[in-house]
């Protein structure tokens, strides 16, 4: 059963807004995704994710060299606690807005990622595997370099 929890969600959910665009990204680099709403004729509304749940995350910024610069279409595969997960890097957005190009991989209570594998999009199709990436921070993975740098 669905419940309306707007009253408990905070003052921003007590008002109507002339919203025209929405972008999702990690505004303050804490691994929790925040939301920015663009309003027609008014100031934007930042909904900062303040949830403190103790879970871990891994942030990735992919940079293609032979593939397109933002690695749109890359397949990201990673293993956490022996469980393999996969996602496709897209370039999402909304009207007059674009989402944060970085990827945030939720790890739950796991403090270790066994590996991250990137299958870079065409024309490259290179596959690279990264291990030993510290969690709870962002890393830049550059196609063909084989190493990660802290962002």
Contact map, one row per residue, 1 for C-alpha under 8 A:
1110000000000000000000000000000000000000000000000000000000000000000000000000000000000000000000000000000000000000000000000000000000000000000000000000000
1111000000000000000000000000000000000000000000000000000000000000000000000000000000000000000000000000000000000000000000000000000000000000000000000000000
1111100000000000000000000000000000000000000000000000000000000000000000000000000000000000000000000000000000000000000000000000000000000000000000000000000
0111111000000000000000000000000000000000000000000000000000000000000000000000000000000000000000000000000000000000000000000000000000000000000000000000000
0011111110000000000000000000000000000000000000000000000000000000000000000000000000000000000000000000000000000000000000000000000000000000000000000000000
0001111111001100000000000000000000000000000000000000000000000000000000000000000000000000000000000000000000000000000000000000000000000000000000000000000
0001111111101100000000000000000000000000000000000000000000000000000000000000000000000000000000000000000000000000000000000000000000000000000000000000000
0000111111000000000000000000000000000000000000000000000000000000000000000000000000000000000000000000000000000000000000000000000000000000000000000000000
0000111111111000000000000000000000000000000000000000000000000000000000000000000000000000000000000000000000000000000000000000000000000000000000000000000
0000011111111100000000000000000000000000000000000000000000000000000000000000000000000000000000000000000000000000000000000000000000000000000000000000000
0000001011111110000000000000000000000000000000000000000000000000000000000000000000000000000000000000000000000000000000000000000000000000000000000000000
0000000011111110000000000000000000000000000000000000000000000000000000000000000000000000000000000000000000000000000000000000000000000000000000000000000
0000011011111111000000000000000000000000000000000000000000000000000000000000000000000000000000000000000000000000000000000000000000000000000000000000000
0000011001111111000000000000000000000000000000000000000000000000000000000000000000000000000000000000000000000000000000000000000000000000000000000000000
0000000000111111100000000000000000000000000000000000000000000000000000000000000000000000000000000000000000000000000000000000000000000000000000000000000
0000000000001111110000000000000000000000000000000000000000000000000000000000000000000000000000000000000000000000000000000000000000000000000000000000000
0000000000000011111000000000000000000010000000000000000000000000000000000000000000000000000000000000000000000000000000000000000000000000000000000000000
0000000000000001111100000000000000000011100000000000000000000000000000000000000000000000000000000000000000000000000000000000000000000000000000000000000
0000000000000000111111000000000000001111000000000000000000000000000000000000000000000000000000000000000000000000000000000000000000000000000000000000000
0000000000000000011111000000000000001111000000000000000000000000000000000000000000000000000000110000000000000000000000000000000000000000000000000000000
0000000000000000001111100000000000001110000000000000000000000000000000000000000000000000000001111000000000000000000000000000000000000000000000000000000
0000000000000000001111110000000000111100000000000000000000000000000000000000000000000000000011101100000000000000000000000000000000000000000000000000000
0000000000000000000011111000000000111000000000000000000000000000000000000000000000000000000011001111000000000000000000000000000000000000000000000000000
0000000000000000000001111100000011110000000000000000000000000000000000000000000000000000000000000111000000000000000000000000000000000000000000000000000
0000000000000000000000111110000011100000000000000000000000000000000000000000000000000000000000000011010000000000000000000000000000000000000000000000000
0000000000000000000000011111111111000000000000000000000000000000000000000000000000000000000000000001000000000000000000000000000000000000000000000000000
0000000000000000000000001111100011000000000000010000000000000000000000000000000000000000000000000000000000000000000000000000000000000000000000000000000
0000000000000000000000000111110000000000000000000000000000000000000000000000000000000000000000000000000000000000000000000000000000000000000000000000000
0000000000000000000000000111111100000000000000000000000000000000000000000000000000000000000000000000000000000000000000000000000000000000100000000000000
0000000000000000000000000101111100000000000000000000000000000000000000000000000000000000000000000000000000000000000000000000000000000001100000000000000
0000000000000000000000000100111110000000000000000000000011100000000000000000000000000000000000000000000100000000000000000000000000000001100000000000000
0000000000000000000000000100111111000000000000001110000000000000000000000000000000000000000000000000000000000000000000000000000000000000000000000000000
0000000000000000000000011110001111100000000000011000000000000000000000000000000000000000000000000000000000000000000000000000000000000000000000000000000
0000000000000000000000011110000111110000000001111000000000000000000000000000000000000000000000000000000000000000000000000000000000000000000000000000000
0000000000000000000001111000000011111000000001111000000000000000000000000000000000000000000000000000000000000000000000000000000000000000000000000000000
0000000000000000000001110000000001111100000111100000000000000000000000000000000000000000000000000000000000000000000000000000000000000000000000000000000
0000000000000000001111100000000000111110000111100000000000000000000000000000000000000000000000000000000000000000000000000000000000000000000000000000000
0000000000000000001111000000000000011111011110000000000000000000000000000000000000000000000000000000000000000000000000000000000000000000000000000000000
0000000000000000111110000000000000001111111110000000000000000000000000000000000000000000000000000000000000000000000000000000000000000000000000000000000
0000000000000000011100000000000000000111110000000000000000000000000000000000000000000000000000000000000000000000000000000000000000000000000000000000000
0000000000000000010000000000000000000011111000000000000000000000000000000000000000000000000000000000000000000000000000000000000000000000000000000000000
0000000000000000000000000000000000000111111100000000000000000000000000000000000000000000000000000000000000000000000000000000000000000000000000000000000
0000000000000000000000000000000000000110111110000000000000000000000000000000000000000000000000000000000000000000000000000000000000000000000000000000000
0000000000000000000000000000000000011110011111000000000000000000000000000000000000000000000000000000000000000000000000000000000000000000000000000000000
0000000000000000000000000000000000011110001111100000000000000000000000000000000000000000000000000000000000000000000000000000000000000000000000000000000
0000000000000000000000000000000001111000000111110000000000000000000000000000000000000000000000000000000000000000000000000000000000000000000000000000000
0000000000000000000000000000000001111000000011111000000000000000000000000000000000000000000000000000000000000000000000000000000000000000000000000000000
0000000000000000000000000010000011100000000001111100000000000000000000000000000000000000000000000000000000000000000000000000000000000000000000000000000
0000000000000000000000000000000111100000000000111110000000000000000000000000000000000000000000000000000000000000000000000000000000000000000000000000000
0000000000000000000000000000000100000000000000011111000000000000000000000000000000000000000000000000000000000000000000000000000000000000000000000000000
0000000000000000000000000000000100000000000000001111100000000000000000000000000000000000000000000000000000000000000000000000000000000000000000000000000
0000000000000000000000000000000000000000000000000111110000000000000000000000000000000000000000000000000000000000000000000000000000000000000000000000000
0000000000000000000000000000000000000000000000000011111000000000000000000000000000000000000000000000000000000000000000000000000000000000000000000000000
0000000000000000000000000000000000000000000000000001111100000000000000000000000000000000000000000000000000001000000000000000000000000000000000000000000
0000000000000000000000000000000000000000000000000000111110000000000000000000000000000000000000000000000001111100000000000000000000000000000000000000000
0000000000000000000000000000000000000000000000000000011111000000000000000000000000000000000000000000000001111110000000000000000000000011000000000000000
0000000000000000000000000000001000000000000000000000001111100000000000000000000000000000000000000000000111110000000000000000000000000011100000000000000
0000000000000000000000000000001000000000000000000000000111110000000000000000000000000000000000000000000111100000000000000000000000000111111000000000000
0000000000000000000000000000001000000000000000000000000011111000000000000000000000000000000000000000011110000000000000000000000000000011111000000000000
0000000000000000000000000000000000000000000000000000000001111100000000000000000000000000000000000000011110000000000000000000000000000000011110000000000
0000000000000000000000000000000000000000000000000000000000111110000000000000000000000000000000000000111000000000000000000000000000000000011110000000001
0000000000000000000000000000000000000000000000000000000000011111000001100000000000000000000000000000010000000000000000000000000000000000000111100000000
0000000000000000000000000000000000000000000000000000000000001111100111100000000000000000000000000000000000000000000000000000000000000000000111100000000
0000000000000000000000000000000000000000000000000000000000000111111111100000000000000000000000000000000000000000000000010000000000000000000001100000000
0000000000000000000000000000000000000000000000000000000000000011111110000000000000000000000000000000000000000000000000000000000000000000000001110000000
0000000000000000000000000000000000000000000000000000000000000001111110000000000000000000000000000000000000000000000000000011000000000000000000100000000
0000000000000000000000000000000000000000000000000000000000000001111110100000000000000000000000000000000000000000000000011111100000000000000000100000000
0000000000000000000000000000000000000000000000000000000000000011111111110000000000000000000000000000000000000000000000001000000000000000000000000000000
0000000000000000000000000000000000000000000000000000000000000011111111110000000000000000000000000000000000000000000000000000000000000000000000000000000
0000000000000000000000000000000000000000000000000000000000000111000111110000000000000000000000000000100000000000000000000000000000000000000000000000000
0000000000000000000000000000000000000000000000000000000000000111001111111100000000000000100000000000000000000000000000011000000000000000000000000000000
0000000000000000000000000000000000000000000000000000000000000000000111111100000000000000111000000000000000000000000000001000000000000000000000000000000
0000000000000000000000000000000000000000000000000000000000000000000000111110000000000001110000000000000000000000000000011000000000000000000000000000000
0000000000000000000000000000000000000000000000000000000000000000000000111111000000000001110000000000000000000000000001111000000000000000000000000000000
0000000000000000000000000000000000000000000000000000000000000000000000001111100000000111100000000000000000000000000001111000000000000000000000000000000
0000000000000000000000000000000000000000000000000000000000000000000000000111110000000111100000000000000000000000000111100000000000000000000000000000000
0000000000000000000000000000000000000000000000000000000000000000000000000011111000011110000000000000000000000000000111000000000000000000000000000000000
0000000000000000000000000000000000000000000000000000000000000000000000000001111100011100000000000000000000000000111110000000000000000000000000000000000
0000000000000000000000000000000000000000000000000000000000000000000000000000111111111000000000000000000000000000111100000000000000000000000000000000000
0000000000000000000000000000000000000000000000000000000000000000000000000000011111111000000000000000000000100101111000000000000000000000000000000000000
0000000000000000000000000000000000000000000000000000000000000000000000000000001111100000000000000000000000000101110000000000000000000000000000000000000
0000000000000000000000000000000000000000000000000000000000000000000000000000001111110000000000000000000000000000010000000000000000000000000000000000000
0000000000000000000000000000000000000000000000000000000000000000000000000000001111111000000000000000000000000000000000000000000000000000000000000000000
0000000000000000000000000000000000000000000000000000000000000000000000000000111101111100000000000000000000000000000000000000000000000000000000000000000
0000000000000000000000000000000000000000000000000000000000000000000000000000111100111110000000000000000000000000000000000000000000000000000000000000000
0000000000000000000000000000000000000000000000000000000000000000000000000011110000011111000000000000000000000000000000000000000000000000000000000000000
0000000000000000000000000000000000000000000000000000000000000000000000000011100000001111100000000000000000000000000000000000000000000000000000000000000
0000000000000000000000000000000000000000000000000000000000000000000000001111000000000111110000000000000000000000000000000000000000000000000000000000000
0000000000000000000000000000000000000000000000000000000000000000000000111111000000000011111000000000001000000000000000000000000000000000000000000000000
0000000000000000000000000000000000000000000000000000000000000000000000011100000000000001111100000000000000000000000000000000000000000000000000000000000
0000000000000000000000000000000000000000000000000000000000000000000000010000000000000000111110000110100000000000000000000000000000000000000000000000000
0000000000000000000000000000000000000000000000000000000000000000000000000000000000000000011111000110000000000000000000000000000000000000000000000000000
0000000000000000000001100000000000000000000000000000000000000000000000000000000000000000001111111110000000000000000000000000000000000000000000000000000
0000000000000000000011100000000000000000000000000000000000000000000000000000000000000000000111111110000000000000000000000000000000000000000000000000000
0000000000000000000111000000000000000000000000000000000000000000000000000000000000000000000011111000000000000000000000000000000000000000000000000000000
0000000000000000000110000000000000000000000000000000000000000000000000000000000000000000000011111100000000000000000000000000000000000000000000000000000
0000000000000000000011100000000000000000000000000000000000000000000000000000000000000000000011111110000000000000000000000000000000000000000000000000000
0000000000000000000001110000000000000000000000000000000000000000000000000000000000000000001111011111000000000000000000000000000000000000000000000000000
0000000000000000000000111000000000000000000000000000000000000000000000000000000000000000001111001111100000000000000000000000000000000000000000000000000
0000000000000000000000111100000000000000000000000000000000000000000000000000000000000000000000000111111000000000000000000000000000000000000000000000000
0000000000000000000000000000000000000000000000000000000000001000000001000000000000000000001000000011111000000000000000000000000000000000000000000000000
0000000000000000000000001000000000000000000000000000000000111100000000000000000000000000000000000001111100000000000000000000000000000000000000000000000
0000000000000000000000000000000000000000000000000000000000111000000000000000000000000000100000000001111110000000000000000000000000000000000000000000000
0000000000000000000000000000001000000000000000000000000011110000000000000000000000000000000000000000011111000000000000000000000000000000000000000000000
0000000000000000000000000000000000000000000000000000000011110000000000000000000000000000000000000000001111100000000000000000000000000000000000000000000
0000000000000000000000000000000000000000000000000000001111000000000000000000000000000000000000000000000111110000000000000000000000000000000000000000000
0000000000000000000000000000000000000000000000000000001111000000000000000000000100000000000000000000000011111110100000000000000000000000000000000000000
0000000000000000000000000000000000000000000000000000001110000000000000000000000000000000000000000000000001111100000000000000000000000000000000000000000
0000000000000000000000000000000000000000000000000000011100000000000000000000000000000000000000000000000000111110000000000000000000000000000000000000000
0000000000000000000000000000000000000000000000000000001100000000000000000000000110000000000000000000000000111111100000000000000000000000000000000000000
0000000000000000000000000000000000000000000000000000000100000000000000000000000000000000000000000000000000101111100000000000000000000010000000000000000
0000000000000000000000000000000000000000000000000000000000000000000000000000000110000000000000000000000000000111110000000000000000000110000000000000000
0000000000000000000000000000000000000000000000000000000000000000000000000000011110000000000000000000000000100111111100000000000000111110000000000000000
0000000000000000000000000000000000000000000000000000000000000000000000000000011111000000000000000000000000000001111100000000000000110000000000000000000
0000000000000000000000000000000000000000000000000000000000000000000000000000011100000000000000000000000000000000111110000000000011111000000000000000000
0000000000000000000000000000000000000000000000000000000000000000000000000001111000000000000000000000000000000000111111000000000011100000000000000000000
0000000000000000000000000000000000000000000000000000000000000000000000000001110000000000000000000000000000000000001111100000001111000000000000000000000
0000000000000000000000000000000000000000000000000000000000000000000000000111100000000000000000000000000000000000000111110000001110000000000000000000000
0000000000000000000000000000000000000000000000000000000000000000000000000111000000000000000000000000000000000000000011111000111100000000000000000000000
0000000000000000000000000000000000000000000000000000000000000001001000101110000000000000000000000000000000000000000001111101111000000000000000100000000
0000000000000000000000000000000000000000000000000000000000000000001100111110000000000000000000000000000000000000000000111111110000000000000000000000000
0000000000000000000000000000000000000000000000000000000000000000001000000000000000000000000000000000000000000000000000011111100000000000000000000000000
0000000000000000000000000000000000000000000000000000000000000000011000000000000000000000000000000000000000000000000000001111100000000000000000000000000
0000000000000000000000000000000000000000000000000000000000000000011000000000000000000000000000000000000000000000000000011111110000000000000000000000000
0000000000000000000000000000000000000000000000000000000000000000001000000000000000000000000000000000000000000000000000111111111000000000000000000000000
0000000000000000000000000000000000000000000000000000000000000000000000000000000000000000000000000000000000000000000000111001111100000000000000110000000
0000000000000000000000000000000000000000000000000000000000000000000000000000000000000000000000000000000000000000000011110000111110000000000000000000000
0000000000000000000000000000000000000000000000000000000000000000000000000000000000000000000000000000000000000000000011100000011111000000000000110100000
0000000000000000000000000000000000000000000000000000000000000000000000000000000000000000000000000000000000000000001111000000001111100000000000000100000
0000000000000000000000000000000000000000000000000000000000000000000000000000000000000000000000000000000000000000001110000000000111111000000000000111000
0000000000000000000000000000000000000000000000000000000000000000000000000000000000000000000000000000000000000000111100000000000011111000000000000000000
0000000000000000000000000000000000000000000000000000000000000000000000000000000000000000000000000000000000000000111000000000000001111100000000000000000
0000000000000000000000000000000000000000000000000000000000000000000000000000000000000000000000000000000000000000101000000000000001111110001000000001000
0000000000000000000000000000000000000000000000000000000001000000000000000000000000000000000000000000000000000001100000000000000000011111100000000000000
0000000000000000000000000000000000000000000000000000000111100000000000000000000000000000000000000000000000000011100000000000000000001111100000000000000
0000000000000000000000000000011000000000000000000000000111100000000000000000000000000000000000000000000000000000000000000000000000000111110000000000000
0000000000000000000000000000111000000000000000000000000011100000000000000000000000000000000000000000000000000000000000000000000000000111111000000000011
0000000000000000000000000000000000000000000000000000000001111000000000000000000000000000000000000000000000000000000000000000000000000001111100000000011
0000000000000000000000000000000000000000000000000000000001111000000000000000000000000000000000000000000000000000000000000000000000001000111110000001111
0000000000000000000000000000000000000000000000000000000000011110000000000000000000000000000000000000000000000000000000000000000000000000011111000001111
0000000000000000000000000000000000000000000000000000000000011110000000000000000000000000000000000000000000000000000000000000000000000000001111101111100
0000000000000000000000000000000000000000000000000000000000000111100000000000000000000000000000000000000000000000000000000000000000000000000111111111000
0000000000000000000000000000000000000000000000000000000000000111111000000000000000000000000000000000000000000000000000010000010100000000000011111100000
0000000000000000000000000000000000000000000000000000000000000000100000000000000000000000000000000000000000000000000000000000010100000000000001111100000
0000000000000000000000000000000000000000000000000000000000000000000000000000000000000000000000000000000000000000000000000000000000000000000011111110000
0000000000000000000000000000000000000000000000000000000000000000000000000000000000000000000000000000000000000000000000000000000111000000000011111111000
0000000000000000000000000000000000000000000000000000000000000000000000000000000000000000000000000000000000000000000000000000000001000000000011001111100
0000000000000000000000000000000000000000000000000000000000000000000000000000000000000000000000000000000000000000000000000000000001001000001111000111110
0000000000000000000000000000000000000000000000000000000000000000000000000000000000000000000000000000000000000000000000000000000000000000001110000011111
0000000000000000000000000000000000000000000000000000000000000000000000000000000000000000000000000000000000000000000000000000000000000000111100000001111
0000000000000000000000000000000000000000000000000000000000001000000000000000000000000000000000000000000000000000000000000000000000000000111100000000111
